[in-house]
Amino acid sequence: MTDNRYSGEKFTDEESAFLRHVRFGELPPRPAPEDLTTTTESETTPHRPPNVNPHLQG
């Protein structure tokens, strides 16, 4: 099966940037530094709710 969307045409960086802008629009504004949060990794396993149907336990 052939993908017909790619024509093999090469674009300059400026043309590619313009086409991205036309297709996806502008990027949203960056968040303010005070809106950013830090993440902390943990070694604990995620909580799983109990299985209410004993027939589904595997």
C-alpha positions in Angstrom: 0.0 0.0 0.0 1.4 3.4 -1.0 1.0 6.6 1.0 0.0 9.3 -1.4 0.4 12.1 1.1 4.1 12.4 0.5 5.0 13.8 -2.9 8.8 13.6 -2.5 9.0 17.4 -2.8 11.8 19.0 -0.7 11.1 22.2 1.2 13.5 24.7 2.8 13.4 25.3 6.5 11.4 28.4 6.0 8.8 26.7 3.8 8.6 23.8 6.3 8.0 26.3 9.2 5.3 28.0 7.2 3.5 24.8 6.4 3.7 23.7 10.1 2.2 27.0 11.0 -0.6 26.7 8.5 -1.4 23.1 9.6 -1.1 23.4 13.4 -1.4 27.2 14.1 0.6 29.0 16.7 2.0 27.4 19.8 0.3 28.3 23.1 2.2 30.7 25.3 4.8 29.2 27.6 3.8 28.8 31.3 5.2 31.3 33.8 8.0 29.9 35.9 5.8 30.2 39.0 3.3 27.9 37.4 5.8 25.1 36.9 6.0 22.3 39.4 8.8 19.8 40.2 8.2 16.1 40.1 9.6 13.5 42.5 10.0 9.9 41.5 9.1 7.2 44.1 9.8 3.5 44.4 6.3 2.6 45.4 3.9 0.8 43.1 0.8 2.5 42.0 -2.4 1.8 43.9 -4.7 -0.7 42.3 -8.4 -0.8 43.3 -9.6 -4.2 44.5 -11.0 -6.5 41.9 -14.8 -6.7 42.6 -15.4 -9.7 40.4 -13.5 -12.8 41.6 -14.0 -14.5 38.2 -11.8 -11.8 36.5 -8.7 -12.4 38.7 -5.9 -13.8 36.8 
